[in-house]
Amino acid sequence: MSTTQDASNEEIEMFRDMVLRFLEQEVSPHYDEWEKQHKMPREVWNTLGSAGMLLVDFPEQYGAAGASFDVCQMIQEEMCRMNFHALATGYNIHSNIVAPYILNVGNQQQKDRWLPPMATGEVLTALAMTEPGAGSDVAGMRTNAIKDGDDYILNGSKTFITNGNTANMIIVCAKTDTTLGAKGISLFLVDTSLPGFSTGKPIEKIGQHSSDTAELFFENMRIPADALLGQEGQGFVYLMQELPRERLGCAVQAIGHAQGALDITCDYVKDRKAFGQSISQFQNTRFKLAQCQTELEMCRALLEKHMNKYKHKEMTVTDAAMLKLAATEMQLTMVNECLQLFGGYGYTEEYPISRFYRDARIQTIYAGSSEIMKEVIARGILGR
């Protein structure tokens, strides 16, 4: 089954039942503790792999389930709906971003080496683009890989890298020609067991506490020439090709997360009493929830439209930017409105709406900030 084949409702529901059982049994009992420890056990990825949930929409020849693209997105949506946003973020990087780079750009040797252990969870992956001095400005990166005989010598640093401390392999963006700007960028499949690689202490964040977020360092790291992904100097082109799926994944997470926040808020306002009646009977509550539901459904419709375009290879960079902008901004607005309806209880760790609130905040920043999304959209409308 191809990675873009349409899924039947029966297939999606079959996988959904399995995913929900897995999350309820393997994640839900432990997730609060992971958040308190600011760490998720590495074994989680092996467990996900054993359950057939990693690289789920990849060909069976790589040990994957051969399911549809829709199933991969459904898994992220359900993780977020159940308030496991940190897990969904790591999953998105590994299964929805890094794996497609290898499948779409890599040679057969690279696919055979990396995809099977990625499907089992034996190998966990990350994508290293952002640098301390170059966030959205990819062309301004300083990390470089200089050819030396049959190897490249990699030097530089990256920051805010999801899965970075525990990843076994990282796709690293580096300049192979420092004089060409974006045209000098290449991508490398970097084995983190090689000498010259190190990480800083885990980055503490205001949300997604159990997500592994790292600073990476490459010091005269010698990597083999066959670690080059695709062609030298084509890295920026590959990034632009794969960014739509990444941003689509962010939108899926936003919609799942917003739905989860709305669900628990509806339950709360029906149970909570004030001034002698359920707060669900107050007009302000009803109007706020009606607005949230409407905006959520509008974003869901936009997602369905662009997922269909993606599966038919018609989704543009501008489409992806509009989708991410709309869905993630809706997510932030909605969790804010939902928390407000909890009153003071919403500001406590005891109530899960507080985690919905803090975990959502990064969504309008990573994978391209809302401001960058607006610029991309404007260029699509107006040209440069």
C-alpha positions in Angstrom: 0.0 0.0 0.0 1.4 3.4 -0.9 2.0 6.2 1.6 -0.7 8.3 -0.1 -3.4 5.7 -0.7 -6.9 6.6 0.6 -8.0 4.7 3.7 -11.4 3.1 4.1 -13.4 4.0 7.2 -13.2 0.4 8.2 -9.4 0.5 8.1 -9.2 3.7 10.1 -11.6 2.5 12.7 -9.8 -0.8 13.1 -6.5 1.0 13.7 -8.2 3.5 15.9 -9.5 0.8 18.3 -6.0 -0.6 18.5 -4.4 2.8 19.0 -6.8 3.7 21.8 -6.3 0.4 23.6 -2.5 0.9 23.4 -2.7 4.5 24.7 -5.0 3.6 27.5 -2.9 0.6 28.6 0.7 1.7 27.9 0.6 5.5 28.1 -2.2 6.7 30.3 -1.2 5.1 33.5 2.3 6.5 33.3 2.1 9.8 31.5 1.5 12.1 34.5 4.7 10.7 36.0 6.7 11.2 32.8 5.6 14.8 32.8 6.7 15.3 36.4 10.0 13.7 35.7 10.4 15.8 32.4 11.4 12.6 30.7 9.8 9.8 28.7 11.4 6.3 28.9 13.3 5.4 25.8 11.5 2.0 25.9 8.2 3.7 24.9 9.5 3.8 21.3 10.2 0.0 21.3 6.7 -0.6 22.7 5.2 1.6 20.0 7.2 -0.3 17.4 6.0 -3.7 18.8 2.4 -2.5 18.5 3.0 -1.6 14.8 2.4 2.1 15.3 5.7 3.4 14.0 6.0 4.2 10.3 2.5 2.7 10.0 1.9 4.0 6.5 5.2 2.7 5.1 5.7 -0.3 2.8 5.6 -3.8 4.4 9.1 -4.6 3.0 10.5 -2.3 5.7 8.6 -4.1 8.5 5.9 -1.5 8.6 2.1 -2.0 8.6 1.6 -0.8 5.0 -1.5 1.2 6.2 -2.6 4.5 4.7 -1.4 8.0 5.3 -4.8 8.7 7.0 -3.9 6.2 9.7 -0.6 7.9 10.5 -2.4 11.2 11.0 -5.2 9.6 13.0 -2.6 8.3 15.5 -1.2 11.8 16.1 -4.7 13.2 16.4 -5.7 10.6 19.0 -2.5 11.2 21.0 -3.3 14.9 21.2 -7.0 14.4 21.9 -6.0 12.3 24.9 -3.6 15.1 26.1 -0.4 13.3 25.2 0.9 16.2 23.0 4.6 15.6 24.0 4.4 12.0 22.8 2.6 13.1 19.6 5.4 15.6 18.9 8.1 13.0 19.1 6.0 10.6 17.0 5.5 13.3 14.4 9.2 13.9 14.1 10.1 10.2 13.8 7.3 8.7 11.7 5.8 11.7 9.9 8.9 13.7 9.1 12.2 11.9 9.3 11.0 8.6 7.8 9.5 10.3 4.7 12.8 12.1 4.0 14.5 8.7 3.8 11.8 7.1 1.8 11.5 9.9 -0.7 15.1 11.1 -1.0 17.3 8.2 0.3 18.9 5.6 -1.9 18.0 1.9 -1.4 20.9 1.2 0.8 19.9 4.0 3.2 16.3 2.8 3.2 17.3 -0.8 4.0 19.6 0.3 6.7 17.4 2.8 8.6 13.7 2.2 7.9 13.3 -1.4 9.4 14.8 -0.5 12.8 12.9 2.8 12.8 9.7 0.7 12.4 10.5 -1.4 15.4 11.7 1.5 17.5 15.2 0.1 17.8 16.3 3.3 16.1 14.8 6.7 17.2 15.3 9.7 15.0 15.4 13.5 15.0 15.6 16.3 12.5 18.3 19.0 13.2 17.6 22.3 11.4 17.4 25.1 14.0 20.6 26.7 15.3 21.1 29.2 18.2 21.6 32.0 15.8 19.4 30.9 12.9 15.8 29.8 13.7 13.5 30.3 10.7 16.4 31.6 8.7 17.6 28.3 7.4 19.9 29.9 4.9 21.8 31.5 7.8 22.9 28.3 9.4 26.6 27.9 10.3 26.9 24.1 10.8 29.1 22.9 8.0 30.2 19.6 6.5 33.5 19.7 4.6 34.5 16.9 2.3 37.7 15.1 3.4 38.6 12.1 1.2 35.7 9.6 1.5 34.3 11.4 4.5 32.8 14.6 5.6 33.9 16.5 8.7 30.9 17.9 10.5 31.1 21.0 12.8 28.5 23.1 14.4 25.5 23.1 16.8 21.8 22.8 16.7 19.1 23.7 19.3 15.5 22.9 20.2 15.8 19.4 18.6 12.9 17.1 19.5 14.2 13.5 20.4 17.7 14.9 20.3 19.1 13.4 23.5 17.9 9.9 22.8 18.0 9.7 19.0 20.1 7.1 17.4 20.1 8.8 14.0 19.6 12.5 13.2 19.0 14.1 9.8 21.4 17.1 10.1 21.2 20.1 7.8 24.7 21.5 7.1 26.4 23.8 4.7 28.7 21.9 2.2 29.4 25.2 0.5 29.4 28.2 2.8 29.4 30.7 -0.1 26.1 29.7 -1.7 23.5 30.5 1.1 20.5 28.2 0.8 22.0 26.5 -2.3 24.9 25.3 -0.2 22.8 23.2 2.2 23.0 19.4 2.2 21.3 16.8 4.4 23.1 14.0 6.3 21.9 10.8 8.1 24.1 11.1 11.1 24.7 8.1 13.4 24.9 9.5 16.9 27.2 6.7 18.1 30.1 8.1 16.1 32.8 10.1 17.8 32.4 13.9 17.9 28.7 14.0 18.7 27.4 15.3 22.0 24.3 16.8 23.6 23.8 19.5 26.2 21.5 19.1 29.2 17.8 18.7 28.3 16.1 22.0 27.5 13.4 22.7 30.1 10.2 24.1 28.5 7.0 25.6 29.8 5.0 22.8 28.1 5.4 19.3 26.7 7.6 18.5 29.7 8.1 14.9 28.8 9.3 15.7 25.3 13.0 15.2 24.8 14.3 18.6 23.5 18.0 19.0 23.1 21.0 21.1 22.1 23.4 19.2 19.8 27.1 19.6 19.2 29.2 18.3 16.3 33.0 18.7 16.8 35.2 17.5 14.0 32.7 14.6 13.6 33.8 12.3 10.8 30.8 10.9 8.9 31.0 8.6 5.9 30.2 10.0 2.4 27.3 7.5 2.2 25.6 9.4 5.0 24.7 12.2 2.4 21.0 12.1 1.9 20.2 12.8 -1.8 22.5 15.1 -3.7 25.0 17.6 -2.3 23.6 21.2 -2.3 20.0 20.1 -2.7 19.2 20.1 1.0 17.0 23.2 0.9 15.0 21.8 -2.0 14.4 18.6 0.0 13.3 20.7 3.0 10.8 22.6 0.9 9.5 19.3 -0.5 8.9 17.7 2.9 7.8 20.7 4.9 4.1 20.5 3.7 3.7 17.0 5.4 5.4 18.4 8.6 3.0 21.3 8.7 0.0 19.1 7.9 1.0 17.0 10.9 1.0 20.1 13.2 -2.5 20.9 12.0 -3.6 17.4 12.7 -2.2 17.7 16.3 -3.9 21.0 16.7 -7.3 19.7 15.8 -7.0 16.6 18.0 -5.7 18.7 20.9 -8.5 21.3 20.5 -11.1 18.5 20.4 -9.8 16.9 23.6 -9.8 20.3 25.4 -13.4 20.9 24.2 -14.5 17.5 25.3 -13.3 17.8 28.9 -14.6 21.4 29.1 -18.1 20.3 28.1 -18.1 17.6 30.8 -16.8 20.1 33.4 -19.4 22.9 32.7 -22.3 20.4 32.9 -21.1 19.2 36.3 -19.9 22.5 37.8 -22.6 24.5 39.7 -22.7 28.3 40.3 -25.5 30.5 41.5 -27.7 27.5 41.9 -27.4 26.1 38.4 -24.9 24.3 36.1 -22.6 26.8 34.4 -23.5 25.1 31.1 -26.8 27.0 31.4 -25.2 30.4 31.4 -25.4 32.1 28.0 -21.8 33.1 28.0 -20.7 29.5 28.5 -23.0 28.3 25.7 -21.9 31.0 23.3 -18.2 30.4 24.0 -18.5 26.7 23.4 -20.6 27.2 20.3 -17.9 29.5 18.8 -15.2 26.9 19.7 -17.0 24.1 18.1 -17.7 26.2 14.9 -14.0 27.2 14.5 -12.9 23.7 15.2 -15.1 22.3 12.5 -14.0 24.9 10.0 -10.3 23.9 10.6 -11.3 20.3 10.3 -12.9 20.9 6.9 -9.7 22.8 5.8 -7.6 19.9 7.0 -9.7 17.3 5.1 -9.4 19.4 1.9 -5.6 19.7 2.1 -5.1 16.1 3.2 -6.9 15.1 0.1 -4.7 17.4 -2.0 -1.6 16.0 -0.3 -2.5 12.5 -1.1 -2.9 13.4 -4.7 0.4 15.4 -4.7 -1.4 18.7 -5.2 -0.8 20.3 -1.8 1.4 23.4 -2.2 3.8 25.1 0.3 1.2 27.9 0.5 -1.6 25.4 1.3 0.4 23.9 4.1 1.2 27.3 5.5 -2.5 28.4 5.5 -3.5 25.1 7.1 -0.9 25.3 9.9 -1.6 29.0 10.6 -5.4 28.5 10.8 -5.3 25.2 12.9 -2.6 26.2 15.4 -4.0 29.7 16.0 -7.4 28.1 16.5 -5.9 25.7 18.9 -4.3 28.4 21.1 -7.5 30.5 21.1 -9.7 27.5 22.0 -7.6 26.1 24.8 -7.5 29.6 26.3 -11.3 29.9 26.1 -11.7 26.4 27.6 -9.3 27.1 30.5 -11.3 30.3 31.3 -14.5 28.3 31.7 -12.7 26.2 34.4 -12.1 29.3 36.4 -9.4 29.1 39.1 -9.4 25.3 38.8 -8.1 25.6 35.3 -4.9 27.2 36.6 -4.1 24.2 38.8 -2.1 21.1 37.9 -4.9 18.9 39.2 -7.1 19.6 36.2 -5.8 18.4 32.8 -7.0 21.5 31.0 -3.8 23.2 32.4 -1.7 20.8 30.4 -3.7 21.3 27.3 -3.1 25.0 27.7 0.7 24.9 28.2 1.4 22.2 25.7 -0.4 24.0 22.9 1.7 27.2 23.1 4.6 25.8 21.0 2.4 25.0 18.1 2.5 28.5 16.6 6.3 28.5 16.8 7.9 25.3 15.7 7.8 24.0 12.1 7.6 27.7 11.0 6.1 30.4 13.2 2.7 32.0 12.5 4.6 35.1 11.3 6.6 33.0 8.8 3.4 31.2 7.7 1.8 34.6 6.9 4.9 35.6 4.9 4.8 32.3 2.9 1.1 32.8 2.2 1.7 36.4 1.1 4.4 35.3 -1.3 2.0 32.7 -2.7 -0.6 35.5 -3.3 1.7 38.3 -4.5 4.9 36.6 -5.6 8.0 37.8 -3.9 
